Amino acid sequence: MPDPNQVFDPNEPKKNLFDVAADDPEAHKFVQLARERYDIYHEYRKTGAREVYISDADRQRIFVIEEAMRQILSRIF
């Protein structure tokens, strides 16, 4: 839920926290991957820039993370 006492500051973005609602190892792994992906993107958002260049290394890390997330989703659904 949004906190009305927090002021939006584009130069200081707040972290979006993910958590698991089930005690399922796949769910825990999925959330761990989502956090890793979010942490990469969050580093780029710190500058407050509207557009950023994501490095090749980070794009590769994101690709690996998202592939692992897709595999988990394919097993669940």
Residue pairs with C-beta under 8 A, 6 or more apart in sequence:
6 14
10 48
11 46
11 47
11 48
12 46
13 42
13 45
13 46
13 48
15 38
15 42
16 38
18 31
18 34
18 35
18 38
19 31
20 27
20 28
20 31
21 27
26 72
26 75
26 76
29 68
29 72
30 69
30 72
30 73
33 65
33 68
33 69
33 72
34 69
36 61
36 65
37 62
37 65
37 66
37 69
40 54
40 58
40 61
40 62
40 65
41 62
44 52
44 54
44 58
45 52
54 62
